[in-house]
Amino acid sequence: MSREDTAERVYRLALAEARSFGVTRVARLTALDTIGIPVYQAIRPRGLSLAVSQGKGRSDHAAIMSALMECLEMSYAETIAPDLTGVSAAELSSELPYRLEALRHYGDDRLAESTPTSWVRGRTLSDGRATWLPWDGISLDSTIRPLFRPVFAPSSAGQAAGVCRTRAISHALLELLERHSVHLLGQSSRMPRRLSAEELIDNELGGRLAGSDVEIRLYDATQISRFPCVMAFLRSPELASVVAGSACRPTYAEAATDALMEAIQCRATVVAGSRDDLHLRNPPGPPPEMWDAPPLSRAEPPSAVQVLSDLVRTLEELAAGPVVAVDLRRQDEELYVVKCVVPGLEH
């Protein structure tokens, strides 16, 4: 099946199911902005978390599909039921290949292996092993929050839908890596490198933006060299806010394009003013020295030093400990032989 056929199939499926997951209206936001890239919103008045979902694309069909698919993801996350209730982590210890503290949580004293918890089934992707995840960290039903105090913090990050399970899982994982990368950059004191929009954005999208007075800035937020992460910022005289978008993809061009599309969607969202979580979607713009920095070409692959730096940083965060290397061959030889150990890393 071609990519065009797949997109058309997803569009038809999304339209067919829209009413069943509560969509009452699809609204076109494109004309509220001056850029002209299609942006739509889908309305679910009875949504249990967000009532408004956004979508963007190169065409009206693509933007409508994007908004409806976000509604679909939210609807299923809101209505998922636990597969197991009243069972502690200690009782499931042989089936939990992770530490509870490694999950997003609210950090109170109820984060204990003896606390009775509700669970949903899952499987590890590497070996297909059956496991469990806390239900309150998966469910997005915000109407139950006043009824009990959850231990684990839910998030829509890592959700994806599609006709191909492999692609949906990949998209979900790339979103998690994107959030992780942007968070780490925000905690760092280093100024990210500015990237060239002319080099990374294709002629079609670049041409559509050229007719507007919107300034574009792209920055490198990559933490793992294999998967580039790009942040996009937009500003213009008619909108006081600087809007942002980010994306992690297999190539810099894909990451830059999708980050830019996300920023365009965010801009239309700010103008429309109807998104439930709008106050969370308007980060401060970059400082002047970052905005005015000259762009650097990323046509060349990252250096070996950069790759190693990224790997060490990622593994140290993953294992919460040091990465240790032992030279097994004397360094005055022409070849190096090393042994690396990461305490706490399973293998």
N, C-alpha and C positions, 0 to 999 in steps of 0.2 A: 504494500500500500504506500503510495507517495505521500509526501508531507502535505500537499494540497488536499488529497483525499482524506487524510487523517484530520486535518483542521476542519474540513466540511462536516465530517462525521461527528466530531466533538461539538461543533456548533448546533447540529440538529439534535443531538442528545441533550445538550444543555437547555435548548429551547423546550424540548418535550418534557423535561423534568422540572422546569422552573416553577410551575405552579405547585407541584407536589412538595417542594421545600420552601414554600411561602412567599415567593416573589410575586408582587402585585403590580410592579411598574418598573420599566427600564427607561432611564432618562439620559439624554444626550447633553454632555457638558462641554463639548468641543468648542462651541461658539462663544462660551463665556471667556475664553482666552484668545490671545492673538496668534498663538503658534500654529494652530490648525491641525495638530495630530489628534486623531479621534480618541476621546475619553468618554466613558459612559459610567453610570452608576445603576445598580440594581437595588430595589427597595424591598425589604422584608419586615413589615411592621411588627410581626410577632417573633422576630429573631430573639434568641435567648442570650445573645451577647451583643453583636452589632446589628443594627437595622439597615445600615447602608454599606454596600460593598462597591469597590471601584474596579474599573478595568480599562486597559489601554491597548492600542494596536495600530498597525499601519493602515487598517481599513475599519469601517464601521462594524463589519461582521466580527473581525478579530477582537475589537474592543468590547463588543457586547458579550462575546464568548468568554473573554477574560473576566468580566464582571460577574457573569452567571456562574462560572467555575469557582470563583471565590465564595459566592453564596453557597454553592454545593459543599465545598470544604467546611465552611463554618457550620452549616446545618448538621452534617454528620458528626462533627466534633461536639456540637451542643447536645446531641441526643444519644450518644454512645452510652450504653448501660454497662455496669461492672459485670465481669464474668465470675468474680469471686468476692465475697464480702466477709468482714469480721475475722480476717486471718492476718497474723503478724508476719513481718519479714523474717523473723527467726524461724517460723514454721515453714517458710519457703526458701530457706537459705541455700538448699542444694540446687535450686532453680533460678537463683538470682546471681548472674555473673558480674555484678557491679556493686558499689557501695551506695547506700541510700543518700549519703551526704553529697555524692557526685551529681544528684539530680537538682533541678531548680526547686528551692524550698524557702519557707519563710523564716527559718532559723530559730524556731522555738524549741522548748524542751520536749515536745511530743515527737521529735525526730529520733525515734528509738526503734530498735528492731523488735521490741516487745509490744509496740502499739498496734492494736487491731486496725486493719486497713482494708479498703476495697481495691480490687485489682482488675486490670484488663490483660488479655493474652497478647503476647508478641513473640517474635522470633529474631534471633540474631541473624544478621545478613551474611556473616562470614561462613557459618556452618549450619544454619537453619535450626539451631537449637531453640526449643520452646522455653519461654521465660515469661515474666510478669512485669507490668509497670503500674505504679499507683494510679488509680482511676482519677483522683482529684487533680493530678498533674496533666491529664489528657483532656478531660471534659471542659468545654468552654461554656457550660450552662451557668451564666452568672446569676440566675434567679435562685439557685440553691445556696449561694454564698452567705446570705443572711441567716440561713438555717443551721449551718455548722461552720466551724472554723477550719478551713483546709490546712494541711501541712505542706503540701507541694504546690508550687506556683505554676498554673497553666499558661500556655502561650500558643499563639497561632503559628509561630515560627516552626518550620519543619513539616507543614502540611502541604500536600499537593494532590492533584487529581488529573486523570488523563486516561486515554484508552489503552495505553501501554504501561503496565505496572513498572517495568524497568525504568522508563523515562520519568514516571511520576516519582519514584523513589529517588532517582538521581537529582531531580529538581528540588525535592525536599531537603536532601543532604547538602546541596549547594547553597540553599537558603540558610541552613544552620551554620555553614562555614562562613557565609557572608556576614551574618550577625556576629559570629565569633571574631572575625577579622576586624570589623569596624569597631567592636568593643575594645579589642586589644590596642588598636591605633589610638582610640580615645584616652586610654590609660597611659599612653606613651608620651614622652616629651619631645619626640622627634617630629619634625615637620614632613609630611608626606610629599613625595615627588609629584609635581604637576605633569600630567600627560597631555599629549597633543591631540586635540579633538579632530583636527584635520587629518591626522594619520589614522585614527581609529574609527571614526564614524563614516559610514558609507555615503556615497554621493546622493542617494535618494533622500535619506533622512537629513543629511547636512544641507541639501538644497531647500528643503521645506523649512528649516530653521533659519536659513540665511535671510529670508524676507522679513524676519521679525527683529525687534531691537533687544532681544534677550541675549545676555552674555552667558557663555558656557564655560565651566571649569571642570576638568576631570583630574582626579588624584588617585594615586596608587595606594591601596590599603591592603595589598597582598601580604598574607602571613605564610602561606604554603605555596612555593613557587609553581607547583604543578597546576594550581587552580587560581588564576589571577582574580583579584577583587578590586573593583573600581568604584569610587564615589563620584557622583556628579552633582554640581551645584548650579542653580540658575538664578539670575537676578535681572531686573529690568526696572526702568523708571516708574512704570505704572503700578508696580506691585511692591509694597514696602518690604515684604518678607523675602528672604533668601530661602529657596526650597532645595531639598536634597533628595537624592536617590542613590541606591547602591546595588551592586550585583556581583556575584561570584560565578564565573563560567570557565570552561576549559581554555578559552583564549582571551587575550586582552580586548580584541575587537568585539567579541560577543559580550564580555562584561561591560565594556564602555557603552555599547548600544543599549543594553537592557537597563543599566544604571540611569542613562539619560531618559529612557522611556518612563522609568519609575519617577524621576524628578518631574517630568512633564505631567504625569498623572497627579502627583502631589500638588503641583501648581494649580491645576484645575480644581482639585479638592479644596484648597485654601480659598479660591475664588468663590466656589459654590457654597462653602461654609456649612454643609449639611452632614458631614461625617461625624459619627458619634465620638470618635477618639481624636478629633481634630487637634486638641491641645497637646497631644503626644506626637504630632506629625510635623512640627514646625521647629526643627533644631536651629540653633544660632548659626549664622554663616561663618565661614572661615575668616581668620584675622587678615588685615590688609597685606601683611608680608607673605602670607600663603596665597592670597588671591592674585597678587601681582608677580609672583614668581614665574620665571620663563618656563615654558613647557619643555619637557625632555622626551626624546624619542624612545619608544620601547620596542622598536623593530627588532633589536638584538635580544636574544634570550638572556635570562638572568645569569650572572656569573656563578662559578662554583662556590665562591665565598658566600654569596647571597643565599644560594640553595642550602648550604650547610648551616648558615645562621638561622634560616627559617626552620630547618629540620630540628635543630637543637632547641630552639625556643618552643616549638610545637610539642616536642616530646617531653620537655621539662614540665610544661603545663599539663600535659596529659597524665603523666605519672606522678606529678607533684613531688618531684625529686630531681637529682642531678643526672646528667648524661656523662658517663665516664668512658674514656678511651685509653687503651693500653697498647703501647708499641711492642709488637711481637718480633720486630726486626729492627736492627740498629738504624738510626736515622741517617748515618753517613753512607748507606747503601743507595743504589739507584731506585730501588723499589721499596715501597712501604707496605707493611703488613700490620694491621691493627685489629684489636678486639674491642668492641664497644658493648657496654653494659648499661642498661637503664633500670635501676632498682624500682620495683613496683610495677613494671610493665609485664603483662602476661604474654607468654609465647610458647 
